[in-house]
Amino acid sequence: MATHVFRIDGMHCGSCALLVDDTVEELPGVRASRTSVKKARADVDFDPARTSAADIVAAITALGYTASIAS
């Protein structure tokens, strides 16, 4: 398992964070996603053999937010 932090711009409320978490957690190999609107970030635990950080960025971007790998 790996944990990466993703910067997310464009979220406005708790529902935005919930949508990001629900979407990311549906990706194969993702164990957990913890998104904070206040911090504009998501901490994601995932198996890099099943899902890449780029896949996670793409899933978040498809929701209409701007996402990038922070670490």
Backbone bond lengths (Angstrom), bond angles and torsions (degrees), N, CA, C in turn:
res aa  C-N    CA-C-N  psi(-1)  N-CA   C-N-CA  omega(-1)  CA-C   N-CA-C  phi
1 M - - - 1.461 - - 1.530 109.62 -
2 A 1.299 114.16 146.73 1.461 121.76 176.14 1.520 107.75 -128.11
3 T 1.315 116.26 154.54 1.456 121.49 173.84 1.516 107.42 -124.06
4 H 1.323 115.42 126.20 1.459 121.05 175.95 1.517 109.03 -123.03
5 V 1.311 115.26 151.40 1.453 122.20 174.57 1.517 107.67 -104.89
6 F 1.320 115.48 130.92 1.460 121.71 179.61 1.522 108.97 -116.38
7 R 1.313 116.94 130.53 1.466 122.45 174.63 1.517 106.96 -82.54
8 I 1.332 116.72 132.85 1.466 121.47 -179.38 1.520 109.05 -130.72
9 D 1.319 116.13 121.45 1.461 121.82 176.38 1.518 109.36 -108.91
10 G 1.330 115.94 145.33 1.456 121.54 176.78 1.515 114.48 107.59
11 M 1.324 118.12 -3.84 1.465 119.97 177.05 1.528 108.90 -79.79
12 H 1.343 115.80 144.18 1.460 119.99 -176.79 1.526 114.06 -123.95
13 C 1.343 117.05 -17.97 1.459 118.77 -174.25 1.524 110.75 -155.09
14 G 1.305 114.95 176.93 1.450 120.75 179.02 1.516 113.60 -62.06
15 S 1.321 116.84 -30.34 1.462 120.14 178.01 1.526 110.69 -65.95
16 C 1.324 117.03 -33.96 1.471 121.02 176.37 1.529 109.39 -62.13
17 A 1.322 116.39 -46.45 1.461 120.76 -179.73 1.522 110.98 -63.66
18 L 1.312 117.22 -41.03 1.458 121.56 178.80 1.525 110.74 -63.32
19 L 1.324 117.16 -41.07 1.462 121.34 178.33 1.526 110.58 -62.87
20 V 1.327 117.30 -42.98 1.470 120.81 177.86 1.526 109.59 -61.53
21 D 1.331 117.05 -49.44 1.468 120.37 -179.55 1.523 111.69 -58.88
22 D 1.320 117.72 -47.35 1.466 121.35 -178.79 1.523 111.21 -61.37
23 T 1.322 116.84 -41.76 1.466 121.27 -178.36 1.522 111.21 -68.71
24 V 1.316 116.55 -47.50 1.467 120.92 -178.26 1.531 110.83 -65.64
25 E 1.316 117.37 -39.61 1.465 120.56 -178.42 1.523 112.50 -68.93
26 E 1.322 118.56 -13.77 1.464 121.72 175.67 1.527 112.08 -81.42
27 L 1.331 117.99 -14.26 1.458 120.64 179.50 1.524 109.97 -70.89
28 P 1.348 117.60 144.90 1.465 119.13 179.94 1.524 111.26 -63.10
29 G 1.312 115.39 136.03 1.452 120.52 176.91 1.510 115.60 86.62
30 V 1.333 118.45 -6.05 1.464 120.49 178.97 1.521 108.39 -84.68
31 R 1.325 115.30 122.80 1.467 120.39 179.92 1.518 111.37 -88.81
32 A 1.352 117.25 -41.47 1.456 119.78 -177.40 1.524 110.45 -158.48
33 S 1.316 114.84 148.97 1.460 122.37 174.77 1.520 107.64 -133.63
34 R 1.331 115.87 129.23 1.460 121.57 179.32 1.526 107.36 -124.37
35 T 1.320 115.89 106.08 1.461 121.21 -174.90 1.515 110.40 -106.95
36 S 1.331 115.56 136.82 1.460 122.34 178.34 1.523 109.35 -121.62
37 V 1.323 116.19 120.52 1.465 120.57 176.01 1.521 109.24 -66.58
38 K 1.320 116.60 -43.25 1.459 121.72 -177.34 1.529 111.99 -60.28
39 K 1.332 116.74 -40.55 1.463 121.02 -179.80 1.529 112.78 -89.97
40 A 1.338 116.92 -7.90 1.466 123.12 -178.85 1.526 111.17 54.51
41 R 1.341 115.30 48.15 1.452 119.57 -178.49 1.512 111.83 -153.13
42 A 1.333 114.42 161.60 1.456 121.81 173.51 1.519 107.94 -130.34
43 D 1.318 116.39 132.69 1.458 122.77 172.56 1.524 105.96 -100.73
44 V 1.329 116.11 119.47 1.462 120.31 -173.85 1.527 110.06 -121.97
45 D 1.337 115.71 126.87 1.464 122.96 173.88 1.522 107.15 -97.89
46 F 1.343 116.60 123.02 1.461 119.20 -177.52 1.522 111.25 -152.14
47 D 1.324 115.02 162.66 1.460 123.02 176.97 1.521 108.00 -92.86
48 P 1.339 118.71 110.31 1.463 120.84 -177.13 1.534 113.78 -65.02
49 A 1.326 117.15 -13.86 1.466 120.23 175.82 1.523 111.43 -77.00
50 R 1.325 116.88 -17.45 1.469 120.96 -177.29 1.519 113.35 -111.75
51 T 1.325 117.79 -29.45 1.464 122.95 -178.90 1.523 108.24 -144.62
52 S 1.324 116.28 140.95 1.461 119.54 178.80 1.528 110.16 -100.56
53 A 1.322 114.66 162.91 1.461 119.62 175.65 1.531 109.99 -61.26
54 A 1.321 116.93 -34.94 1.470 120.76 178.10 1.532 111.03 -63.90
55 D 1.327 117.60 -36.12 1.474 120.91 176.59 1.529 110.61 -63.76
56 I 1.323 116.35 -38.63 1.458 120.61 179.98 1.528 109.86 -67.93
57 V 1.329 117.19 -44.42 1.467 120.82 176.50 1.521 109.94 -58.61
58 A 1.338 117.38 -43.96 1.468 121.19 -179.43 1.527 111.46 -62.32
59 A 1.329 117.69 -40.29 1.466 121.19 179.84 1.526 110.88 -65.24
60 I 1.321 117.04 -40.80 1.463 120.94 179.24 1.525 110.64 -69.22
61 T 1.325 116.28 -41.46 1.461 121.33 179.13 1.528 110.96 -63.30
62 A 1.325 116.50 -36.88 1.469 120.56 178.99 1.528 112.08 -63.33
63 L 1.322 117.10 -21.15 1.481 121.32 176.94 1.521 111.76 -80.07
64 G 1.342 117.43 -10.11 1.454 120.83 179.29 1.512 114.85 104.54
65 Y 1.331 116.74 4.90 1.461 120.87 178.31 1.532 109.31 -98.98
66 T 1.316 116.27 163.49 1.456 121.90 173.82 1.514 107.09 -97.59
67 A 1.329 116.85 123.60 1.467 120.72 -176.80 1.524 110.30 -129.48
68 S 1.330 114.57 148.35 1.460 121.40 174.34 1.518 109.18 -151.86
69 I 1.303 115.95 160.36 1.458 121.14 178.70 1.522 108.10 -80.01
70 A 1.328 116.37 122.13 1.471 120.95 -179.57 1.516 110.51 -91.10
71 S 1.333 117.37 -34.05 1.465 121.09 177.48 1.502 109.64 -162.86
